[in-house]
Amino acid sequence: MTDKKISELTQFTTPTDNDIFVAVDGSETKKILFSDLKTSLNFTTFVDNETLTGTINGVNKVFTLNNAPDPAVSLQIFLNGAFQTAGGEDYSLVGLTITFINAPFTGSVLQGYYRY
């Protein structure tokens, strides 16, 4: 690491949960994980109209989100524009994985809206 003025550093615009920030607390230098900073500030990121990852072929029932919804109740899934009910009625959610009760037909569109 070279010595640079703060104004000479590259701007950091899209931190991820494992990124580290440096803070000076009196005479002590400490690190802060972005995930901890988000938690302490009650920071929420909104995802709108995310296309779920997975093969839509009338057989596959398992799809993936890019982020884990937090809290999970913030998740809204739409299949061909129709709202889908969680908790095993239309689908279930574990982590990033959505498992549908019935496989979406070929040509269907799956969209997710959530906070994380």
C-alpha positions as CSV (number, residue, x, y, z in Angstrom):
1,M,0.0,0.0,0.0
2,T,1.4,3.4,-1.0
3,D,0.9,6.6,0.9
4,K,-1.8,8.7,-0.9
5,K,-4.0,11.6,-0.1
6,I,-7.6,10.6,0.3
7,S,-8.5,12.8,-2.7
8,E,-6.1,10.6,-4.8
9,L,-7.8,7.3,-4.0
10,T,-10.1,5.5,-6.4
11,Q,-13.7,6.1,-5.6
12,F,-15.5,3.0,-4.2
13,T,-19.2,3.1,-5.3
14,T,-20.6,-0.4,-4.9
15,P,-19.3,-2.1,-1.7
16,T,-20.2,-5.7,-1.0
17,D,-20.8,-7.3,2.4
18,N,-17.2,-8.5,2.9
19,D,-15.6,-5.1,2.0
20,I,-13.7,-3.4,4.8
21,F,-13.7,0.2,5.8
22,V,-11.1,1.8,8.1
23,A,-12.2,3.9,11.1
24,V,-10.1,5.8,13.6
25,D,-11.5,5.6,17.1
26,G,-9.4,8.0,19.2
27,S,-5.8,6.8,18.7
28,E,-6.9,3.3,17.6
29,T,-7.5,2.3,14.0
30,K,-10.2,-0.3,13.5
31,K,-11.9,-2.1,10.6
32,I,-15.6,-2.2,9.8
33,L,-17.2,-4.7,7.5
34,F,-19.8,-3.3,5.2
35,S,-22.3,-5.9,6.3
36,D,-21.9,-4.7,9.9
37,L,-22.2,-1.1,8.8
38,K,-25.4,-1.9,6.9
39,T,-26.8,-3.7,10.0
40,S,-26.0,-0.9,12.4
41,L,-27.5,1.7,10.1
42,N,-30.5,-0.4,9.2
43,F,-29.5,-0.1,5.6
44,T,-31.6,-1.8,3.0
45,T,-31.1,-2.4,-0.7
46,F,-34.1,-2.8,-3.0
47,V,-34.2,-5.1,-5.9
48,D,-36.9,-4.5,-8.5
49,N,-37.7,-6.8,-11.4
50,E,-34.9,-9.3,-11.0
51,T,-35.1,-12.2,-13.5
52,L,-34.7,-15.4,-11.5
53,T,-31.9,-17.7,-12.5
54,G,-32.9,-21.2,-13.7
55,T,-34.2,-23.1,-16.7
56,I,-37.8,-22.5,-17.5
57,N,-38.8,-25.7,-19.3
58,G,-42.0,-27.0,-17.7
59,V,-39.9,-29.5,-15.6
60,N,-37.4,-27.4,-13.5
61,K,-38.9,-26.2,-10.2
62,V,-35.7,-24.7,-8.7
63,F,-34.6,-21.1,-9.3
64,T,-32.1,-18.7,-7.7
65,L,-32.1,-15.1,-6.5
66,N,-28.9,-13.0,-6.6
67,N,-29.3,-12.0,-3.0
68,A,-30.9,-13.5,0.1
69,P,-34.1,-11.4,0.9
70,D,-33.9,-9.8,4.4
71,P,-36.3,-10.3,5.9
72,A,-37.6,-13.1,3.8
73,V,-41.1,-11.8,4.0
74,S,-40.0,-8.9,1.8
75,L,-39.9,-11.2,-1.2
76,Q,-42.5,-10.9,-3.9
77,I,-42.4,-13.3,-6.9
78,F,-44.4,-12.9,-10.0
79,L,-45.0,-15.7,-12.6
80,N,-46.2,-14.2,-15.9
81,G,-47.3,-11.1,-14.0
82,A,-49.3,-13.1,-11.4
83,F,-48.3,-12.8,-7.7
84,Q,-47.1,-16.1,-6.2
85,T,-47.7,-17.0,-2.6
86,A,-44.8,-18.2,-0.4
87,G,-44.7,-20.7,2.3
88,G,-45.4,-23.7,0.1
89,E,-48.6,-22.6,-1.5
90,D,-46.9,-21.6,-4.8
91,Y,-43.2,-21.8,-3.8
92,S,-40.8,-22.1,-0.9
93,L,-37.7,-20.0,-0.1
94,V,-34.4,-21.3,1.5
95,G,-31.5,-18.8,1.3
96,L,-31.2,-17.9,-2.3
97,T,-33.2,-20.8,-3.6
98,I,-36.8,-20.7,-4.7
99,T,-38.6,-24.0,-5.2
100,F,-41.9,-24.0,-7.0
101,I,-44.7,-26.5,-6.3
102,N,-45.4,-26.6,-10.0
103,A,-42.7,-26.1,-12.7
104,P,-43.2,-22.9,-14.7
105,F,-44.1,-23.7,-18.4
106,T,-41.6,-23.0,-21.2
107,G,-41.7,-19.3,-22.1
108,S,-42.9,-18.2,-18.7
109,V,-41.4,-15.0,-17.1
110,L,-40.3,-15.1,-13.4
111,Q,-39.6,-11.8,-11.7
112,G,-38.6,-11.0,-8.1
113,Y,-38.9,-7.9,-6.0
114,Y,-37.3,-7.8,-2.5
115,R,-35.1,-6.0,0.0
116,Y,-31.8,-7.3,1.3
